[in-house]
Amino acid sequence: MAQERLGSPNHVRRWQTLHGVITNWRRFAPPNAPVPRLHDIHTRVIHSHEDSMATLIDAIDIRRKMYFEMDGAPYYCMDVEISTPTARGGQTLVRVKMRNLLTRAVFDKTFKAGEKFKEPDLETIEVSYLYSDNEGSHFMDQESFETITLPSDKLGDALEFLVEETLLKIDKFNGNPIGLQLPEKVELTVTYTEPGVRGDTASGAVTKLARLETGLEIRVPFFIKEGEKIKVVTETREFAGRA
């Protein structure tokens, strides 16, 4: 937190609050109540002050790839379009293509320029994939080594890219895990594909279907063989070369 200037409005308000807390304690505390430490009171005042000064985001300031909170849920801005009124007295409108990070639903919504939103309490941690069972999929926090479990409805199609010890990220909202961030590319082993035939290139058949160890099926170059490990782009499911 930035240091406040002595005598600034924020500094004065904080110490007025602190003085009020001490005064109320003296008036209403039971006779034998232990005297609270000044440090404890000051800490509570600081937290209260910071909560009241929480940053709000105006709709007009929302940009692509920004996060904001609405109706108790975190959202990610995928695209934004600002409509400036041509008629006198008209309102500026902000059309946002947004993803609900809890439900993964994507939709468009229009806001007035002055509508305000909280900054969501989001955290991203690095994890490694362990295994999946009836309870969900289990991951290890790379810092605390705690196990984090996500239910299947939070995974989407992520398991098609995950093998044991794959590194990825988990998003948390208000301290609770809500979803995954896959790496840009993963390395997977080809478990089945038809052998390439000499002359395939000449006939225009430069790719063929391959099944990978997670069950994912993609198109690969004809020269790829069973047992080879390849790179796959997680966003497009495309072959990205040999590993």
Phi, psi and omega per residue, in radians:
M1 nan 2.368 -3.119
A2 -1.170 2.512 -3.141
Q3 -1.235 2.358 -3.131
E4 -1.519 2.567 3.084
R5 -1.340 2.320 3.093
L6 -1.001 2.306 3.117
G7 1.504 -0.062 3.100
S8 -1.210 2.795 -3.137
P9 -0.984 -0.743 3.124
N10 -1.113 -0.726 -3.136
H11 -1.100 -0.778 -3.136
V12 -1.108 -0.800 -3.131
R13 -1.056 -0.710 -3.102
R14 -1.118 -0.791 -3.109
W15 -1.302 -0.470 2.995
Q16 -1.122 -0.718 3.098
T17 -1.111 -0.760 3.135
L18 -1.059 -0.765 3.118
H19 -1.082 -0.691 3.129
G20 -1.140 -0.682 3.118
V21 -1.087 -0.788 -3.130
I22 -1.125 -0.744 3.141
T23 -1.076 -0.776 3.139
N24 -1.130 -0.654 3.123
W25 -1.093 -0.754 -3.134
R26 -1.106 -0.593 -3.088
R27 -1.371 -0.682 -2.941
F28 -1.969 -0.155 -3.112
A29 -1.218 2.510 3.058
P30 -1.022 2.715 -3.074
P31 -0.990 -0.664 -3.073
N32 -1.708 0.193 -3.116
A33 -1.170 2.419 3.107
P34 -1.159 2.494 3.141
V35 -1.263 2.145 3.131
P36 -1.177 2.555 3.112
R37 -1.247 2.471 3.135
L38 -1.023 -0.636 -3.137
H39 -1.084 -0.723 -3.126
D40 -1.144 -0.746 3.126
I41 -1.109 -0.769 -3.110
H42 -1.084 -0.703 3.139
T43 -1.078 -0.750 3.134
R44 -1.121 -0.700 3.119
V45 -1.109 -0.738 3.126
I46 -1.044 -0.830 -3.117
H47 -1.099 -0.733 3.118
S48 -1.100 -0.728 3.140
H49 -1.115 -0.765 -3.119
E50 -1.152 -0.664 3.106
D51 -1.089 -0.718 -3.109
S52 -1.230 -0.382 -3.116
M53 -1.737 0.285 -3.101
A54 -0.945 2.415 -3.077
T55 -1.204 2.334 3.042
L56 -1.942 2.546 -3.115
I57 -1.889 2.191 3.029
D58 -1.340 2.512 3.126
A59 -0.969 -0.645 -3.115
I60 -1.124 -0.359 -3.107
D61 -1.670 -0.020 3.123
I62 -1.210 2.328 -3.140
R63 -2.233 2.884 3.085
R64 -0.984 2.464 3.102
K65 1.252 0.209 3.055
M66 -1.547 2.750 3.076
Y67 -1.989 2.516 3.059
F68 -2.657 2.838 -3.095
E69 -1.954 2.369 3.112
M70 -2.478 2.269 3.127
D71 0.918 0.662 3.059
G72 1.396 0.154 -3.133
A73 -2.200 2.566 3.114
P74 -1.498 2.504 3.140
Y75 -2.269 2.660 3.080
Y76 -2.037 2.233 3.142
C77 -1.437 2.021 3.126
M78 -1.545 -0.568 3.107
D79 -2.824 2.741 -3.119
V80 -2.551 2.505 3.128
E81 -2.399 2.235 -3.111
I82 -1.822 2.208 3.128
S83 -1.878 1.980 3.127
T84 -1.593 2.259 -3.091
P85 -1.161 2.497 3.063
T86 -1.651 -0.504 3.135
A87 -1.437 2.556 3.131
R88 -1.127 2.301 3.126
G89 1.524 -0.049 3.122
G90 -1.270 2.859 -3.100
Q91 -1.802 2.489 3.015
T92 -1.314 2.281 -3.107
L93 -2.029 2.570 -3.122
V94 -2.119 2.016 3.131
R95 -1.745 2.125 -3.043
V96 -2.066 2.245 2.938
K97 -1.585 2.062 -2.912
M98 -2.347 2.632 3.098
R99 -2.034 2.221 3.023
N100 -1.317 2.056 -3.053
L101 -1.306 -0.190 3.087
L102 -1.555 -0.760 -3.089
T103 -1.758 -0.227 -3.072
R104 1.218 0.087 3.137
A105 -1.182 2.457 3.122
V106 -2.030 2.290 3.124
F107 -2.759 2.930 3.089
D108 -1.784 2.512 3.085
K109 -2.572 2.479 -3.122
T110 -1.871 2.322 -3.130
F111 -2.128 2.729 2.941
K112 -1.318 2.598 -3.023
A113 -0.988 -0.581 -3.052
G114 -1.575 -0.027 3.114
E115 -1.104 2.518 -3.025
K116 -2.060 2.592 -3.122
F117 -2.387 2.612 3.075
K118 -1.358 2.714 2.938
E119 -1.407 2.187 -3.090
P120 -1.244 2.617 3.082
D121 -1.452 1.462 -3.091
L122 -1.897 2.530 3.116
E123 -2.475 2.474 3.098
T124 -2.109 2.254 3.140
I125 -2.151 2.646 3.107
E126 -1.569 2.347 -3.111
V127 -2.384 2.914 2.982
S128 -2.118 2.526 -3.125
Y129 -1.343 2.318 3.123
L130 -1.777 -1.196 -3.106
Y131 -2.925 3.013 3.082
S132 -2.217 2.567 3.063
D133 -2.590 -2.856 -3.094
N134 -1.133 -0.386 -3.123
E135 -1.457 -0.315 -3.110
G136 2.426 -2.759 3.118
S137 -1.923 2.437 -2.988
H138 -1.994 2.398 -3.084
F139 -2.321 2.682 3.107
M140 -1.914 2.192 3.037
D141 -1.124 2.153 -3.052
Q142 -1.264 -0.224 3.135
E143 -1.760 -0.840 -3.083
S144 -1.657 -0.258 -3.092
F145 1.138 0.287 3.043
E146 -1.372 2.670 3.100
T147 -1.599 2.291 3.113
I148 -2.031 2.276 -3.116
T149 -1.962 2.288 3.073
L150 -2.015 2.335 3.061
P151 -1.229 2.836 -3.048
S152 -1.056 -0.539 -3.093
D153 -1.268 -0.148 3.083
K154 -1.691 -0.031 -2.992
L155 -1.738 -0.468 -3.026
G156 1.080 -2.279 3.132
D157 -1.785 0.368 -3.028
A158 -1.051 -0.555 -3.078
L159 -1.122 -0.323 3.095
E160 -1.227 -0.190 -3.113
F161 -2.054 0.031 -2.984
L162 -1.938 2.234 2.934
V163 -2.163 2.891 -3.083
E164 -0.912 2.329 3.102
E165 1.342 0.137 3.020
T166 -1.098 2.299 3.110
L167 -1.556 2.348 3.114
L168 -2.713 -2.964 -3.105
K169 -2.236 2.600 3.066
I170 -2.032 2.341 3.063
D171 -1.596 2.404 3.067
K172 -2.106 2.470 3.062
F173 -2.154 2.146 -3.047
N174 0.915 0.624 3.084
G175 1.509 -0.078 -3.098
N176 -1.879 2.357 3.128
P177 -1.160 2.357 -3.082
I178 -2.214 -0.216 -3.117
G179 3.057 3.087 -3.062
L180 -1.968 2.688 2.901
Q181 -2.090 1.920 3.126
L182 -1.276 2.655 3.015
P183 -1.163 2.815 -3.118
E184 -1.048 -0.700 3.129
K185 -2.359 2.617 3.026
V186 -2.240 2.795 3.118
E187 -1.928 2.140 -3.092
L188 -2.328 2.632 -3.109
T189 -1.612 2.403 3.088
V190 -1.352 2.118 3.132
T191 -1.750 -0.357 3.093
Y192 -2.714 2.362 2.960
T193 -2.884 2.632 3.091
E194 -1.209 2.509 3.104
P195 -1.147 2.543 3.079
G196 -1.245 2.495 -3.113
V197 -1.965 2.356 3.107
R198 -0.990 2.308 -3.120
G199 1.743 -0.131 3.124
D200 -1.018 -0.719 -3.124
T201 -1.091 -0.736 -3.130
A202 -1.111 -0.584 -3.112
S203 -1.462 -0.051 3.111
G204 1.626 -0.091 -3.138
A205 -1.500 1.343 -3.050
V206 -1.539 -0.167 3.072
T207 -2.285 2.854 3.115
K208 -2.583 2.910 -3.119
L209 -1.417 2.435 3.077
A210 -2.367 2.445 3.057
R211 -1.804 2.301 -3.085
L212 -1.765 2.989 -2.990
E213 -1.088 -0.361 3.111
T214 -1.580 -0.067 -3.063
G215 1.716 -0.180 3.105
L216 -1.153 2.396 3.089
E217 -2.018 2.270 -3.139
I218 -2.438 2.963 3.024
R219 -1.543 2.350 3.138
V220 -2.290 2.793 3.065
P221 -1.063 2.637 -3.037
F222 -1.073 -0.385 -3.078
F223 -1.440 -0.108 3.124
I224 -1.286 2.382 -3.078
K225 -2.041 2.830 3.049
E226 -1.045 2.488 3.128
G227 1.593 -0.247 3.104
E228 -1.353 2.593 3.063
K229 -1.754 2.286 -3.081
I230 -2.192 2.867 3.062
K231 -1.718 2.434 -3.132
V232 -2.258 2.322 3.054
V233 -1.360 2.095 -3.027
T234 -1.196 -0.553 -3.093
E235 -1.281 -0.669 -3.052
T236 -1.881 -0.177 -3.091
R237 1.097 0.563 -3.084
E238 -1.810 2.597 3.050
F239 -1.096 2.342 -3.100
A240 -2.205 0.299 3.094
G241 2.026 2.969 3.032
R242 -1.270 2.587 3.121
A243 -1.409 nan nan
